[in-house]
Amino acid sequence: MVLVNMHEAKTHLSRLVEQASAGEEIVIARAGKPVVRLVPCGPLRTRREFGKYVGQIVMAPDFDDLPADMQSAFAGEDL
């Protein structure tokens, strides 16, 4: 872990970012007290592709049919 003060971090930001990107943990301090940690970002999320599984997923026609007693239980009715 590398501890640097705020002034040094401002002056050498490019170098510190390079070190953090290489996996080194950089802690930036103000008045000797740790304030933030400089770490590399993880991989960015990709956008979801809508319709990717069209035609691959089939839902049975009776998917939401329930027995009468179970239907009444979900509806909060007394048995």
Biopython code that builds the backbone (N, CA, C, O; Angstrom):
import numpy as np
from Bio.PDB.StructureBuilder import StructureBuilder

atoms = [
    (1, "MET", "N", (0.838, -1.174, 0.000)),
    (1, "MET", "CA", (0.000, 0.000, 0.000)),
    (1, "MET", "C", (0.883, 1.236, 0.000)),
    (1, "MET", "O", (1.858, 1.322, 0.748)),
    (2, "VAL", "N", (0.527, 2.196, -0.853)),
    (2, "VAL", "CA", (1.254, 3.459, -0.930)),
    (2, "VAL", "C", (0.371, 4.546, -0.336)),
    (2, "VAL", "O", (-0.779, 4.695, -0.751)),
    (3, "LEU", "N", (0.879, 5.303, 0.620)),
    (3, "LEU", "CA", (0.150, 6.409, 1.231)),
    (3, "LEU", "C", (0.761, 7.715, 0.741)),
    (3, "LEU", "O", (1.950, 7.968, 0.939)),
    (4, "VAL", "N", (-0.062, 8.544, 0.099)),
    (4, "VAL", "CA", (0.432, 9.835, -0.402)),
    (4, "VAL", "C", (-0.477, 10.940, 0.112)),
    (4, "VAL", "O", (-1.668, 10.728, 0.341)),
    (5, "ASN", "N", (0.104, 12.128, 0.292)),
    (5, "ASN", "CA", (-0.735, 13.239, 0.738)),
    (5, "ASN", "C", (-1.435, 13.887, -0.457)),
    (5, "ASN", "O", (-1.078, 13.628, -1.606)),
    (6, "MET", "N", (-2.404, 14.705, -0.189)),
    (6, "MET", "CA", (-3.244, 15.300, -1.219)),
    (6, "MET", "C", (-2.420, 16.098, -2.234)),
    (6, "MET", "O", (-2.661, 15.995, -3.437)),
    (7, "HIS", "N", (-1.466, 16.882, -1.772)),
    (7, "HIS", "CA", (-0.655, 17.703, -2.678)),
    (7, "HIS", "C", (0.143, 16.813, -3.631)),
    (7, "HIS", "O", (0.196, 17.067, -4.834)),
    (8, "GLU", "N", (0.754, 15.782, -3.087)),
    (8, "GLU", "CA", (1.532, 14.858, -3.929)),
    (8, "GLU", "C", (0.615, 14.155, -4.930)),
    (8, "GLU", "O", (1.005, 13.933, -6.077)),
    (9, "ALA", "N", (-0.603, 13.803, -4.503)),
    (9, "ALA", "CA", (-1.547, 13.138, -5.395)),
    (9, "ALA", "C", (-1.922, 14.054, -6.556)),
    (9, "ALA", "O", (-2.025, 13.601, -7.696)),
    (10, "LYS", "N", (-2.127, 15.337, -6.273)),
    (10, "LYS", "CA", (-2.447, 16.287, -7.345)),
    (10, "LYS", "C", (-1.288, 16.411, -8.323)),
    (10, "LYS", "O", (-1.481, 16.472, -9.537)),
    (11, "THR", "N", (-0.092, 16.445, -7.775)),
    (11, "THR", "CA", (1.094, 16.630, -8.599)),
    (11, "THR", "C", (1.408, 15.408, -9.455)),
    (11, "THR", "O", (1.824, 15.545, -10.605)),
    (12, "HIS", "N", (1.214, 14.235, -8.909)),
    (12, "HIS", "CA", (1.624, 12.997, -9.579)),
    (12, "HIS", "C", (0.445, 12.075, -9.896)),
    (12, "HIS", "O", (0.582, 10.853, -9.839)),
    (13, "LEU", "N", (-0.698, 12.647, -10.227)),
    (13, "LEU", "CA", (-1.893, 11.843, -10.441)),
    (13, "LEU", "C", (-1.698, 10.794, -11.537)),
    (13, "LEU", "O", (-2.092, 9.642, -11.359)),
    (14, "SER", "N", (-1.106, 11.169, -12.647)),
    (14, "SER", "CA", (-0.912, 10.215, -13.751)),
    (14, "SER", "C", (-0.107, 9.003, -13.310)),
    (14, "SER", "O", (-0.450, 7.867, -13.638)),
    (15, "ARG", "N", (0.945, 9.244, -12.578)),
    (15, "ARG", "CA", (1.794, 8.149, -12.096)),
    (15, "ARG", "C", (1.026, 7.274, -11.115)),
    (15, "ARG", "O", (1.144, 6.049, -11.163)),
    (16, "LEU", "N", (0.241, 7.879, -10.226)),
    (16, "LEU", "CA", (-0.523, 7.125, -9.243)),
    (16, "LEU", "C", (-1.612, 6.284, -9.911)),
    (16, "LEU", "O", (-1.869, 5.152, -9.499)),
    (17, "VAL", "N", (-2.244, 6.837, -10.936)),
    (17, "VAL", "CA", (-3.260, 6.090, -11.677)),
    (17, "VAL", "C", (-2.616, 4.887, -12.358)),
    (17, "VAL", "O", (-3.192, 3.799, -12.376)),
    (18, "GLU", "N", (-1.441, 5.076, -12.909)),
    (18, "GLU", "CA", (-0.715, 3.970, -13.543)),
    (18, "GLU", "C", (-0.404, 2.871, -12.528)),
    (18, "GLU", "O", (-0.563, 1.685, -12.818)),
    (19, "GLN", "N", (0.037, 3.271, -11.341)),
    (19, "GLN", "CA", (0.353, 2.301, -10.296)),
    (19, "GLN", "C", (-0.907, 1.547, -9.858)),
    (19, "GLN", "O", (-0.879, 0.329, -9.683)),
    (20, "ALA", "N", (-2.007, 2.280, -9.684)),
    (20, "ALA", "CA", (-3.263, 1.649, -9.270)),
    (20, "ALA", "C", (-3.750, 0.693, -10.356)),
    (20, "ALA", "O", (-4.246, -0.391, -10.049)),
    (21, "SER", "N", (-3.614, 1.081, -11.614)),
    (21, "SER", "CA", (-4.022, 0.217, -12.725)),
    (21, "SER", "C", (-3.215, -1.070, -12.750)),
    (21, "SER", "O", (-3.706, -2.105, -13.200)),
    (22, "ALA", "N", (-1.985, -1.010, -12.270)),
    (22, "ALA", "CA", (-1.118, -2.186, -12.226)),
    (22, "ALA", "C", (-1.420, -3.063, -11.016)),
    (22, "ALA", "O", (-0.797, -4.110, -10.840)),
    (23, "GLY", "N", (-2.383, -2.640, -10.169)),
    (23, "GLY", "CA", (-2.783, -3.461, -9.039)),
    (23, "GLY", "C", (-2.300, -2.987, -7.692)),
    (23, "GLY", "O", (-2.611, -3.603, -6.673)),
    (24, "GLU", "N", (-1.548, -1.912, -7.663)),
    (24, "GLU", "CA", (-1.044, -1.414, -6.390)),
    (24, "GLU", "C", (-2.128, -0.578, -5.709)),
    (24, "GLU", "O", (-2.842, 0.176, -6.370)),
    (25, "GLU", "N", (-2.247, -0.711, -4.398)),
    (25, "GLU", "CA", (-3.241, 0.052, -3.657)),
    (25, "GLU", "C", (-2.656, 1.412, -3.283)),
    (25, "GLU", "O", (-1.604, 1.492, -2.650)),
    (26, "ILE", "N", (-3.342, 2.467, -3.677)),
    (26, "ILE", "CA", (-2.901, 3.826, -3.396)),
    (26, "ILE", "C", (-3.915, 4.466, -2.455)),
    (26, "ILE", "O", (-5.108, 4.489, -2.756)),
    (27, "VAL", "N", (-3.454, 4.984, -1.324)),
    (27, "VAL", "CA", (-4.319, 5.678, -0.376)),
    (27, "VAL", "C", (-3.905, 7.134, -0.337)),
    (27, "VAL", "O", (-2.733, 7.458, -0.147)),
    (28, "ILE", "N", (-4.884, 8.008, -0.519)),
    (28, "ILE", "CA", (-4.613, 9.449, -0.494)),
    (28, "ILE", "C", (-5.060, 9.978, 0.864)),
    (28, "ILE", "O", (-6.173, 9.711, 1.318)),
    (29, "ALA", "N", (-4.162, 10.740, 1.508)),
    (29, "ALA", "CA", (-4.415, 11.233, 2.851)),
    (29, "ALA", "C", (-4.471, 12.756, 2.884)),
    (29, "ALA", "O", (-3.865, 13.445, 2.063)),
    (30, "ARG", "N", (-5.210, 13.245, 3.847)),
    (30, "ARG", "CA", (-5.257, 14.688, 4.102)),
    (30, "ARG", "C", (-4.802, 14.878, 5.548)),
    (30, "ARG", "O", (-5.397, 14.321, 6.470)),
    (31, "ALA", "N", (-3.760, 15.654, 5.736)),
    (31, "ALA", "CA", (-3.176, 15.882, 7.061)),
    (31, "ALA", "C", (-2.785, 14.561, 7.730)),
    (31, "ALA", "O", (-2.930, 14.397, 8.942)),
    (32, "GLY", "N", (-2.286, 13.621, 6.916)),
    (32, "GLY", "CA", (-1.801, 12.360, 7.439)),
    (32, "GLY", "C", (-2.877, 11.319, 7.706)),
    (32, "GLY", "O", (-2.560, 10.195, 8.094)),
    (33, "LYS", "N", (-4.154, 11.673, 7.503)),
    (33, "LYS", "CA", (-5.243, 10.724, 7.746)),
    (33, "LYS", "C", (-5.796, 10.231, 6.414)),
    (33, "LYS", "O", (-6.149, 11.046, 5.561)),
    (34, "PRO", "N", (-5.879, 8.922, 6.217)),
    (34, "PRO", "CA", (-6.400, 8.369, 4.964)),
    (34, "PRO", "C", (-7.811, 8.889, 4.664)),
    (34, "PRO", "O", (-8.679, 8.917, 5.537)),
    (35, "VAL", "N", (-8.013, 9.298, 3.407)),
    (35, "VAL", "CA", (-9.307, 9.849, 2.999)),
    (35, "VAL", "C", (-9.949, 8.982, 1.917)),
    (35, "VAL", "O", (-11.118, 8.613, 2.028)),
    (36, "VAL", "N", (-9.188, 8.659, 0.876)),
    (36, "VAL", "CA", (-9.725, 7.858, -0.222)),
    (36, "VAL", "C", (-8.706, 6.817, -0.666)),
    (36, "VAL", "O", (-7.511, 6.921, -0.391)),
    (37, "ARG", "N", (-9.225, 5.811, -1.362)),
    (37, "ARG", "CA", (-8.377, 4.760, -1.914)),
    (37, "ARG", "C", (-8.509, 4.819, -3.425)),
    (37, "ARG", "O", (-9.622, 4.883, -3.948)),
    (38, "LEU", "N", (-7.406, 4.798, -4.118)),
    (38, "LEU", "CA", (-7.380, 4.807, -5.579)),
    (38, "LEU", "C", (-7.215, 3.363, -6.039)),
    (38, "LEU", "O", (-6.182, 2.736, -5.806)),
    (39, "VAL", "N", (-8.256, 2.845, -6.700)),
    (39, "VAL", "CA", (-8.235, 1.452, -7.166)),
    (39, "VAL", "C", (-8.673, 1.412, -8.620)),
    (39, "VAL", "O", (-9.391, 2.306, -9.068)),
    (40, "PRO", "N", (-8.256, 0.396, -9.366)),
    (40, "PRO", "CA", (-8.687, 0.310, -10.770)),
    (40, "PRO", "C", (-10.166, -0.048, -10.862)),
    (40, "PRO", "O", (-10.709, -0.734, -9.996)),
    (41, "CYS", "N", (-10.795, 0.421, -11.907)),
    (41, "CYS", "CA", (-12.194, 0.085, -12.173)),
    (41, "CYS", "C", (-12.274, -1.336, -12.690)),
    (41, "CYS", "O", (-11.354, -1.828, -13.343)),
    (42, "GLY", "N", (-13.382, -1.987, -12.390)),
    (42, "GLY", "CA", (-13.626, -3.314, -12.945)),
    (42, "GLY", "C", (-14.098, -3.159, -14.381)),
    (42, "GLY", "O", (-14.191, -2.041, -14.887)),
    (43, "PRO", "N", (-14.391, -4.255, -15.031)),
    (43, "PRO", "CA", (-14.878, -4.160, -16.409)),
    (43, "PRO", "C", (-16.224, -3.450, -16.441)),
    (43, "PRO", "O", (-17.055, -3.639, -15.552)),
    (44, "LEU", "N", (-16.434, -2.640, -17.461)),
    (44, "LEU", "CA", (-17.688, -1.921, -17.601)),
    (44, "LEU", "C", (-18.785, -2.875, -18.031)),
    (44, "LEU", "O", (-18.557, -3.806, -18.803)),
    (45, "ARG", "N", (-19.980, -2.626, -17.514)),
    (45, "ARG", "CA", (-21.110, -3.467, -17.889)),
    (45, "ARG", "C", (-21.524, -3.169, -19.319)),
    (45, "ARG", "O", (-21.504, -2.021, -19.764)),
    (46, "THR", "N", (-21.890, -4.199, -20.013)),
    (46, "THR", "CA", (-22.375, -4.011, -21.373)),
    (46, "THR", "C", (-23.885, -3.849, -21.327)),
    (46, "THR", "O", (-24.534, -4.300, -20.384)),
    (47, "ARG", "N", (-24.432, -3.220, -22.320)),
    (47, "ARG", "CA", (-25.877, -3.023, -22.384)),
    (47, "ARG", "C", (-26.550, -4.353, -22.697)),
    (47, "ARG", "O", (-26.032, -5.171, -23.458)),
    (48, "ARG", "N", (-27.698, -4.545, -22.098)),
    (48, "ARG", "CA", (-28.441, -5.770, -22.364)),
    (48, "ARG", "C", (-29.035, -5.726, -23.761)),
    (48, "ARG", "O", (-29.481, -4.681, -24.236)),
    (49, "GLU", "N", (-29.031, -6.848, -24.387)),
    (49, "GLU", "CA", (-29.577, -6.963, -25.731)),
    (49, "GLU", "C", (-31.003, -7.506, -25.614)),
    (49, "GLU", "O", (-31.198, -8.690, -25.340)),
    (50, "PHE", "N", (-31.997, -6.638, -25.822)),
    (50, "PHE", "CA", (-33.383, -7.050, -25.716)),
    (50, "PHE", "C", (-33.763, -7.930, -26.898)),
    (50, "PHE", "O", (-33.346, -7.695, -28.032)),
    (51, "GLY", "N", (-34.551, -8.931, -26.610)),
    (51, "GLY", "CA", (-35.001, -9.834, -27.650)),
    (51, "GLY", "C", (-33.996, -10.913, -27.984)),
    (51, "GLY", "O", (-34.148, -11.619, -28.981)),
    (52, "LYS", "N", (-32.979, -11.048, -27.169)),
    (52, "LYS", "CA", (-31.907, -12.006, -27.450)),
    (52, "LYS", "C", (-32.421, -13.448, -27.461)),
    (52, "LYS", "O", (-31.907, -14.286, -28.202)),
    (53, "TYR", "N", (-33.432, -13.736, -26.641)),
    (53, "TYR", "CA", (-33.908, -15.110, -26.519)),
    (53, "TYR", "C", (-35.278, -15.325, -27.161)),
    (53, "TYR", "O", (-35.976, -16.281, -26.822)),
    (54, "VAL", "N", (-35.665, -14.452, -28.078)),
    (54, "VAL", "CA", (-36.952, -14.603, -28.757)),
    (54, "VAL", "C", (-36.985, -15.953, -29.470)),
    (54, "VAL", "O", (-36.070, -16.305, -30.215)),
    (55, "GLY", "N", (-38.061, -16.699, -29.223)),
    (55, "GLY", "CA", (-38.215, -17.993, -29.857)),
    (55, "GLY", "C", (-37.517, -19.130, -29.137)),
    (55, "GLY", "O", (-37.688, -20.290, -29.514)),
    (56, "GLN", "N", (-36.732, -18.829, -28.109)),
    (56, "GLN", "CA", (-36.006, -19.876, -27.392)),
    (56, "GLN", "C", (-36.674, -20.246, -26.072)),
    (56, "GLN", "O", (-36.386, -21.296, -25.499)),
    (57, "ILE", "N", (-37.564, -19.385, -25.593)),
    (57, "ILE", "CA", (-38.236, -19.639, -24.328)),
    (57, "ILE", "C", (-39.716, -19.816, -24.616)),
    (57, "ILE", "O", (-40.340, -18.985, -25.277)),
    (58, "VAL", "N", (-40.262, -20.898, -24.117)),
    (58, "VAL", "CA", (-41.673, -21.199, -24.353)),
    (58, "VAL", "C", (-42.372, -21.297, -23.005)),
    (58, "VAL", "O", (-41.884, -21.959, -22.089)),
    (59, "MET", "N", (-43.514, -20.637, -22.891)),
    (59, "MET", "CA", (-44.298, -20.704, -21.670)),
    (59, "MET", "C", (-45.554, -21.522, -21.956)),
    (59, "MET", "O", (-46.258, -21.275, -22.936)),
    (60, "ALA", "N", (-45.822, -22.480, -21.108)),
    (60, "ALA", "CA", (-46.975, -23.356, -21.301)),
    (60, "ALA", "C", (-48.264, -22.538, -21.240)),
    (60, "ALA", "O", (-48.342, -21.576, -20.475)),
    (61, "PRO", "N", (-49.268, -22.899, -22.025)),
    (61, "PRO", "CA", (-50.533, -22.153, -22.026)),
    (61, "PRO", "C", (-51.205, -22.130, -20.651)),
    (61, "PRO", "O", (-51.911, -21.175, -20.327)),
    (62, "ASP", "N", (-50.993, -23.169, -19.841)),
    (62, "ASP", "CA", (-51.622, -23.207, -18.517)),
    (62, "ASP", "C", (-50.662, -22.756, -17.408)),
    (62, "ASP", "O", (-50.817, -23.153, -16.253)),
    (63, "PHE", "N", (-49.699, -21.949, -17.752)),
    (63, "PHE", "CA", (-48.661, -21.508, -16.806)),
    (63, "PHE", "C", (-49.249, -20.931, -15.528)),
    (63, "PHE", "O", (-48.803, -21.282, -14.436)),
    (64, "ASP", "N", (-50.237, -20.057, -15.639)),
    (64, "ASP", "CA", (-50.754, -19.387, -14.452)),
    (64, "ASP", "C", (-52.051, -19.990, -13.919)),
    (64, "ASP", "O", (-52.722, -19.361, -13.101)),
    (65, "ASP", "N", (-52.416, -21.184, -14.360)),
    (65, "ASP", "CA", (-53.579, -21.876, -13.817)),
    (65, "ASP", "C", (-53.197, -22.520, -12.492)),
    (65, "ASP", "O", (-52.186, -23.214, -12.394)),
    (66, "LEU", "N", (-54.020, -22.280, -11.472)),
    (66, "LEU", "CA", (-53.766, -22.847, -10.150)),
    (66, "LEU", "C", (-54.988, -23.637, -9.700)),
    (66, "LEU", "O", (-56.108, -23.339, -10.114)),
    (67, "PRO", "N", (-54.780, -24.642, -8.857)),
    (67, "PRO", "CA", (-55.924, -25.308, -8.244)),
    (67, "PRO", "C", (-56.721, -24.297, -7.418)),
    (67, "PRO", "O", (-56.158, -23.322, -6.919)),
    (68, "ALA", "N", (-58.002, -24.522, -7.274)),
    (68, "ALA", "CA", (-58.889, -23.561, -6.597)),
    (68, "ALA", "C", (-58.427, -23.245, -5.186)),
    (68, "ALA", "O", (-58.455, -22.081, -4.786)),
    (69, "ASP", "N", (-58.000, -24.250, -4.409)),
    (69, "ASP", "CA", (-57.586, -23.996, -3.028)),
    (69, "ASP", "C", (-56.333, -23.129, -2.960)),
    (69, "ASP", "O", (-56.205, -22.290, -2.068)),
    (70, "MET", "N", (-55.425, -23.325, -3.883)),
    (70, "MET", "CA", (-54.204, -22.511, -3.906)),
    (70, "MET", "C", (-54.526, -21.087, -4.369)),
    (70, "MET", "O", (-53.954, -20.126, -3.853)),
    (71, "GLN", "N", (-55.421, -20.947, -5.322)),
    (71, "GLN", "CA", (-55.837, -19.626, -5.801)),
    (71, "GLN", "C", (-56.462, -18.825, -4.658)),
    (71, "GLN", "O", (-56.168, -17.641, -4.492)),
    (72, "SER", "N", (-57.321, -19.473, -3.875)),
    (72, "SER", "CA", (-57.953, -18.775, -2.758)),
    (72, "SER", "C", (-56.936, -18.432, -1.673)),
    (72, "SER", "O", (-57.067, -17.400, -1.015)),
    (73, "ALA", "N", (-55.934, -19.271, -1.475)),
    (73, "ALA", "CA", (-54.885, -18.972, -0.480)),
    (73, "ALA", "C", (-54.087, -17.748, -0.902)),
    (73, "ALA", "O", (-53.761, -16.908, -0.064)),
    (74, "PHE", "N", (-53.768, -17.633, -2.180)),
    (74, "PHE", "CA", (-53.032, -16.453, -2.665)),
    (74, "PHE", "C", (-53.908, -15.202, -2.588)),
    (74, "PHE", "O", (-53.400, -14.098, -2.396)),
    (75, "ALA", "N", (-55.204, -15.372, -2.737)),
    (75, "ALA", "CA", (-56.124, -14.240, -2.682)),
    (75, "ALA", "C", (-56.426, -13.836, -1.250)),
    (75, "ALA", "O", (-57.069, -12.810, -1.028)),
    (76, "GLY", "N", (-55.975, -14.621, -0.265)),
    (76, "GLY", "CA", (-56.180, -14.288, 1.137)),
    (76, "GLY", "C", (-57.547, -14.718, 1.633)),
    (76, "GLY", "O", (-58.002, -14.248, 2.675)),
    (77, "GLU", "N", (-58.192, -15.582, 0.921)),
    (77, "GLU", "CA", (-59.504, -16.057, 1.325)),
    (77, "GLU", "C", (-59.363, -17.219, 2.285)),
    (77, "GLU", "O", (-58.396, -17.978, 2.218)),
    (78, "ASP", "N", (-60.330, -17.355, 3.178)),
    (78, "ASP", "CA", (-60.333, -18.481, 4.133)),
    (78, "ASP", "C", (-60.707, -19.760, 3.410)),
    (78, "ASP", "O", (-61.505, -19.758, 2.472)),
    (79, "LEU", "N", (-60.119, -20.838, 3.862)),
    (79, "LEU", "CA", (-60.426, -22.135, 3.257)),
    (79, "LEU", "C", (-61.672, -22.731, 3.820)),
    (79, "LEU", "O", (-62.070, -23.824, 3.417)),
]
sb = StructureBuilder()
sb.init_structure("model")
sb.init_model(0)
sb.init_chain("A")
sb.init_seg("    ")
for serial, (resi, resn, name, xyz) in enumerate(atoms, 1):
    if name == "N":
        sb.init_residue(resn, " ", resi, " ")
    sb.init_atom(name, np.array(xyz, "f"), 0.0, 1.0, " ", f" {name:<3s}", serial, name[0])
structure = sb.get_structure()
